[in-house]
């Protein structure tokens, strides 16, 4: 089993920035990729960005050029999502995922953190 704890969500004005963090614990030896997904009201959950254990990344088109995913150098079980130039359409609950690949999720999800971008 893998446990994931996210932090860093909040309310920000359009054009602002937020940094999300996710720490994995438990059976972390099984983790290759870690990623961030989001679910906006009335929409399906979608991939935002993912990163493999060796740093290969995959971004949704909506995130390219604005968001950066990274893993902590000292603790590879910690992943960050730096979000810049936020837009109201980025408003969603953001979920951390671990154990899948950079293209698909695994069954391990965090509890989610709310990001709200006001116009």
Buried (B, 14 or more C-beta within 10 A) or exposed (E): EBBBEBEBBEEBEEEBEBBBBBBBEBEBEEBBBBBBBBBBEEEEBEBBBBBBEEEEBBBBEBBEEBBBBBBEEEEBBBBBBBBEEBEEEBBBBBBBBBBBBBEEBBEBBBEBBEBBBEE
